């Protein structure tokens, strides 16, 4: 899969998420030890969501992040968008959300439509990272905020052997047992190790025009949250 590019990779990713949609949330809980619940709350806080916010959760999957925002701020205008229909179908079973089919590289929203754009584990999957960032910049209002939660390439440290074991053995084994799609859970470490560093993602956000860019590493350096503003 790591050799695929362009539309071939996009089709692979879409099919993969279709196959694992039913067990996606459970696997997230298990892979992160439940920490993803806390991370979502951090994303909503960093996006400065309140009841007057127009929020787009991009690559929403089953809508966990969007649902967290809607639960905390019932008056906020929250749109949960993804390009995998099956993920959104599963998400609808967990509660009402305003789901919208959208391609991160060509968003169907006018310029300056949203106060905040969030994403959870989307950016390493897009086939053109710079274009995905530029589209999020385009649809944000001036003063709007972007928050990106994703995996990141960990720096070498004392935990590196254990991280490698977790990513290359435990996750694929557990994913295979729960979903029957072991290959999909080889995809996670492959894309994590092939994704840009946290510093490089921040640089690309700056190149797109974002200001006041910050990031924080989590989970032994394998996860990062980036946040920034449009001016």
C-alpha positions as CSV (number, residue, x, y, z in Angstrom):
1,X,0.0,0.0,0.0
2,X,2.8,2.4,0.8
3,X,3.8,2.4,-2.9
4,X,0.3,3.6,-4.0
5,X,-0.1,7.3,-4.9
6,X,-2.8,9.6,-6.2
7,X,-6.3,8.2,-6.9
8,X,-5.1,4.6,-6.4
9,X,-4.2,5.4,-2.8
10,X,-7.4,7.4,-2.3
11,X,-9.5,4.4,-3.4
12,X,-7.5,2.1,-1.2
13,X,-8.0,4.3,1.8
14,X,-11.7,4.7,1.2
15,X,-12.2,0.9,0.8
16,X,-10.1,0.1,3.9
17,X,-12.2,2.4,6.1
18,X,-15.3,1.0,4.6
19,X,-14.2,-2.5,5.7
20,X,-13.2,-1.5,9.3
21,X,-16.0,1.0,10.0
22,X,-18.0,-1.2,12.3
23,X,-15.1,-1.8,14.7
24,X,-13.3,1.5,14.1
25,X,-14.3,3.2,17.4
26,X,-13.5,0.1,19.5
27,X,-10.1,-0.2,17.9
28,X,-9.3,3.4,18.6
29,X,-10.1,2.9,22.3
30,X,-7.9,-0.2,22.5
31,X,-5.0,1.2,20.4
32,X,-4.8,4.4,22.5
33,X,-5.7,2.9,25.9
34,X,-8.8,5.2,25.9
35,X,-6.6,8.3,25.6
36,X,-8.3,9.3,22.4
37,X,-11.4,10.4,24.4
38,X,-9.2,12.9,26.3
39,X,-7.5,14.0,23.1
40,X,-10.9,14.9,21.5
41,X,-11.7,17.1,24.5
42,X,-8.4,18.8,24.0
43,X,-9.1,19.4,20.3
44,X,-12.5,21.1,21.1
45,X,-10.8,23.3,23.8
46,X,-8.0,24.3,21.4
47,X,-10.5,25.1,18.7
48,X,-12.2,27.5,21.1
49,X,-15.6,26.1,20.3
50,X,-18.6,27.7,22.0
51,X,-22.3,27.8,21.3
52,X,-21.9,30.5,18.6
53,X,-19.2,28.5,16.7
54,X,-19.6,27.2,13.1
55,X,-17.4,24.1,13.2
56,X,-16.4,21.7,10.5
57,X,-15.0,18.3,11.6
58,X,-13.2,17.1,8.6
59,X,-12.5,13.3,8.1
60,X,-15.0,12.8,10.8
61,X,-15.2,9.0,10.5
62,X,-18.0,7.9,12.8
63,X,-18.3,11.4,14.2
64,X,-16.7,11.0,17.6
65,X,-15.0,14.4,17.6
66,X,-18.0,16.3,16.1
67,X,-20.3,14.6,18.6
68,X,-18.1,15.7,21.5
69,X,-18.3,19.3,20.3
70,X,-22.1,19.1,19.8
71,X,-22.6,17.5,23.2
72,X,-20.5,20.3,24.9
73,X,-22.1,23.1,22.9
74,X,-25.6,22.1,21.7
75,X,-26.2,25.5,20.0
76,X,-23.0,25.3,17.9
77,X,-23.4,24.7,14.2
78,X,-21.4,21.4,13.8
79,X,-20.9,19.7,10.4
80,X,-19.3,16.2,10.4
81,X,-17.8,15.4,7.0
82,X,-16.1,12.4,5.5
83,X,-15.6,10.8,2.1
84,X,-16.3,7.2,3.4
85,X,-20.1,6.7,3.5
86,X,-19.9,3.6,5.6
87,X,-18.1,5.4,8.4
88,X,-20.9,8.0,8.5
89,X,-23.6,5.3,8.4
90,X,-22.1,3.7,11.4
91,X,-21.8,7.1,13.1
92,X,-25.5,7.8,12.6
93,X,-26.3,4.8,14.9
94,X,-24.4,6.6,17.7
95,X,-26.6,9.7,17.6
96,X,-27.8,12.5,15.4
97,X,-25.2,14.6,13.7
98,X,-25.2,16.8,10.6
99,X,-23.2,14.5,8.3
100,X,-21.9,15.7,4.9
101,X,-19.9,13.9,2.3
102,X,-16.8,15.9,1.5
103,X,-13.4,15.4,-0.1
104,X,-10.7,17.1,2.0
105,X,-8.9,18.2,-1.2
106,X,-12.0,19.9,-2.7
107,X,-14.3,21.0,0.1
108,X,-17.9,21.8,-1.0
109,X,-18.1,24.9,1.2
110,X,-17.7,28.7,0.4
111,X,-14.7,30.7,1.4
112,X,-14.7,31.9,5.0
113,X,-17.6,29.6,6.1
114,X,-16.4,28.3,9.5
115,X,-15.0,29.6,12.8
116,X,-13.1,26.4,13.3
117,X,-12.0,23.3,11.5
118,X,-10.9,20.1,13.3
119,X,-9.6,16.8,12.1
120,X,-8.7,13.5,13.9
121,X,-6.4,11.1,12.1
122,X,-7.2,12.5,8.7
123,X,-4.1,14.3,7.4
124,X,-1.8,11.3,7.0
125,X,-4.4,9.7,4.7
126,X,-4.8,12.6,2.2
127,X,-3.0,12.2,-1.1
128,X,-2.0,15.9,-1.2
129,X,-1.2,17.3,2.2
130,X,-0.6,20.9,1.1
131,X,-3.9,21.1,-0.8
132,X,-5.8,19.7,2.2
133,X,-4.3,22.4,4.5
134,X,-4.9,25.1,1.9
135,X,-8.6,24.1,1.6
136,X,-9.0,24.3,5.4
137,X,-7.4,27.8,5.3
138,X,-9.8,28.8,2.5
139,X,-13.0,27.9,4.3
140,X,-12.0,29.5,7.6
141,X,-13.0,33.0,8.6
142,X,-10.4,35.5,9.5
143,X,-9.5,34.7,13.1
144,X,-10.7,31.1,12.7
145,X,-8.8,28.2,14.2
146,X,-7.5,24.9,12.8
147,X,-6.8,22.0,15.1
148,X,-5.2,18.8,13.7
149,X,-4.9,15.6,15.8
150,X,-2.9,12.9,14.1
151,X,-0.1,10.4,14.3
152,X,3.4,11.7,13.9
153,X,6.8,10.1,13.4
154,X,8.3,9.5,16.9
155,X,11.8,10.6,17.7
156,X,14.2,7.8,18.7
157,X,14.2,7.3,22.5
158,X,14.4,4.6,25.2
159,X,10.8,3.6,24.3
160,X,11.4,3.1,20.6
161,X,11.6,-0.7,20.7
162,X,8.3,-0.9,22.6
163,X,6.7,1.6,20.3
164,X,7.8,-0.5,17.3
165,X,6.4,-3.7,18.9
166,X,3.1,-2.0,19.7
167,X,2.7,-0.6,16.2
168,X,4.0,-3.5,14.1
169,X,2.8,-6.5,16.1
170,X,0.2,-5.7,18.7
171,X,-2.0,-3.4,16.7
172,X,-2.1,-5.6,13.5
173,X,-2.8,-8.7,15.6
174,X,-5.6,-7.0,17.6
175,X,-7.0,-5.4,14.5
176,X,-7.0,-8.7,12.7
177,X,-8.8,-10.5,15.5
178,X,-11.5,-7.8,15.9
179,X,-12.1,-6.8,12.3
180,X,-10.7,-9.6,10.2
181,X,-8.8,-6.9,8.4
182,X,-5.2,-7.3,9.6
183,X,-3.8,-5.5,6.5
184,X,-5.7,-2.3,7.5
185,X,-3.8,-2.3,10.8
186,X,-0.5,-2.6,9.1
187,X,-1.5,0.6,7.3
188,X,-1.4,2.5,10.6
189,X,2.3,2.1,11.4
190,X,3.2,2.4,7.7
191,X,1.5,5.8,7.4
192,X,2.7,7.0,10.8
193,X,6.3,6.3,9.8
194,X,5.8,7.7,6.3
195,X,4.0,10.9,7.5
196,X,5.8,14.2,8.0
197,X,7.3,15.1,11.3
198,X,5.4,17.4,13.7
199,X,7.9,20.2,12.8
200,X,7.3,19.7,9.0
201,X,3.5,19.8,9.4
202,X,3.8,23.0,11.3
203,X,6.0,24.4,8.5
204,X,3.4,23.4,5.9
205,X,0.7,25.1,7.9
206,X,2.8,28.3,7.9
207,X,3.4,28.1,4.2
208,X,-0.4,27.9,3.7
209,X,-0.8,31.2,5.6
210,X,-1.6,30.1,9.2
211,X,-0.2,32.1,12.1
212,X,0.4,31.4,15.8
213,X,1.1,27.8,15.1
214,X,1.8,25.5,18.0
215,X,1.9,21.7,18.5
216,X,2.1,19.2,21.4
217,X,3.3,15.6,21.2
218,X,1.4,12.9,23.1
219,X,1.6,9.1,23.7
220,X,5.5,8.8,23.7
221,X,5.7,11.1,20.7
222,X,3.6,9.0,18.4
223,X,0.6,11.5,18.4
224,X,0.6,15.3,17.9
225,X,-2.0,18.0,18.1
226,X,-1.3,21.1,16.0
227,X,-3.3,24.3,16.3
228,X,-3.1,27.7,14.5
229,X,-5.1,30.7,13.4
230,X,-6.0,32.3,10.1
231,X,-5.4,36.1,9.9
